Amino acid sequence: MNSKPDQTSPLTYSVTEADAGERLDSFLAAQIPNWSRARLQRLIEDSEVLVNGRSIKSSYKIRPNDEIEVELTSLPPENFVPEEIPIEIIHEDDDLIVVNKPAGMVVHPSAGISSGTLANALAFYFSKLSTAAGITRPGIVHRLDKGTSGLLLVAKTESAHEDLSDQFRAREIFKSYVALVHGQIERQRGQIEQSIARDPRNRTRMAVVAGGRPALSLYQVREAFDRFTRLDVELKTGRTHQIRVHFAWLKHPVVGDETYGGGRDKTVSDPQIRSAIAKLQRQFLHAHEIGFRHPRSRQSLHFTAPLPSELMHLLQLIRKEGP
């Protein structure tokens, strides 16, 4: 049985013999005609589409009795309104924009969030933005979590959007984050290569799941303290909540992460540091660097964004406490 599209509950489909063998994205495009195939492919890439409870590729050939679950995470275009919200522009040219997103700002509208997003702000300030990801995601090439600050690429044209998306898919874009995690990580360098998918026990979370989408994070220790480690983390893939999930799996959750932290923030013994973490109201995760080829000139570009003041303040408190 097929359910009707709405914005509050997942859509569910059961594959019949007649539909067997069709690509997953093609099947969904026929079932949800007001969504473009490109937007549906983005949902699949973001693990918002599950087949028999697992993330799958757009090219997957559906089989009889497959159970497909779809979460529509964008609003209808008529509900999308440009808003005058301040944003920090690091770079702008005729093809793209590099934005320094603050923590607390959602990148684009989704179910239950219709305003106050980066997409709303971009639509206000820029008359020319790519619509390749949909009208409610103007120029949005990739995402950062609400509680993560830092650098984001925004495409002005469809051709720039396509080229940058291709670079992401080919793992050619350099993305490095600053993270503060609980505990001491002994190895100065390392990698975490564990597949990620929706947590089968809690659909609002992601988790390390066998059979999930491949995910690779590289890390380097920058500062080691008694109870914390500051890291540079390079993402080789772009899975939802990847750094947060990977380091929680490693038993070193990101400081300030209420979703994956397992309550570690509340166990910090120093009351001043524990209070500072509570006041953050965000995870200590900042998209510090990004490097890519310009979609038109092919010039190599590289941008950085300094740590926000609230993260620097916490680091200074930890440094005063001693190594």
DAPE-V69527 format. One record per pair of residues at least 12 apart in sequence whose ideal C-beta (glycine too) atoms are under 6 Angstrom apart, sorted by the first residue. I is the first residue (numbers start at 0). GAP is how many residues later the second one is. Records with the same first field share a line. If there is no record, write none. Layout:
I = GAP, GAP
//
This chain:
4 = 27
6 = 104
9 = 59, 61
10 = 59
11 = 57
12 = 55
13 = 53
14 = 47, 49, 51
16 = 47
19 = 43, 44
20 = 40
21 = 40
22 = 36
23 = 34, 36, 38
24 = 12, 15, 16, 33
26 = 35
27 = 12
38 = 95
40 = 17
41 = 91
43 = 14
45 = 194
46 = 151, 193
47 = 23, 25
48 = 21
49 = 19
50 = 15, 17
51 = 15
52 = 147
53 = 143, 157
54 = 142, 157, 158
72 = 37
73 = 60, 62
74 = 34, 39, 61
76 = 58
78 = 35
79 = 56
81 = 41, 42
82 = 37, 41
83 = 40
84 = 36
86 = 12, 34
87 = 12
89 = 213
94 = 61, 62, 65, 200, 201
95 = 59, 60, 64
96 = 57
97 = 205
98 = 53, 55
99 = 205
100 = 17, 43, 51
101 = 47
102 = 44, 46, 179
104 = 13
105 = 40
106 = 36
107 = 29, 32
108 = 27
118 = 18, 19
121 = 16, 17
122 = 15
127 = 28
128 = 27
129 = 25, 27, 28, 31
131 = 26, 29
138 = 15, 16
140 = 12, 14, 23
143 = 143
146 = 135, 136
147 = 137
148 = 137, 159
149 = 136, 137, 155
150 = 136, 139, 152, 154
159 = 135
162 = 132
163 = 131
166 = 125
170 = 65
172 = 119
173 = 117
174 = 60, 115
175 = 56, 58, 112, 113
176 = 56, 108, 110
177 = 108, 110
178 = 52, 54, 64, 75, 106
179 = 48, 50, 75, 104
180 = 48, 66, 71, 73
181 = 70, 71, 82
182 = 69
183 = 40, 45
184 = 36, 44, 67
187 = 33
188 = 31
189 = 29
190 = 27
191 = 25, 54
192 = 23
193 = 14, 55
194 = 17, 19
195 = 16, 17, 19, 43, 49
196 = 12, 15
205 = 34, 35, 39
207 = 41
212 = 26
214 = 22, 24, 27
215 = 20, 21
216 = 16, 18, 29
217 = 16
218 = 12, 14
219 = 12
224 = 93, 98
227 = 90
243 = 13, 16
247 = 12
253 = 29, 30, 31
254 = 22, 29
255 = 21, 24, 26, 27, 28
256 = 26
264 = 12
272 = 44
275 = 38, 41
279 = 30
283 = 27
285 = 21
288 = 15
289 = 13
//
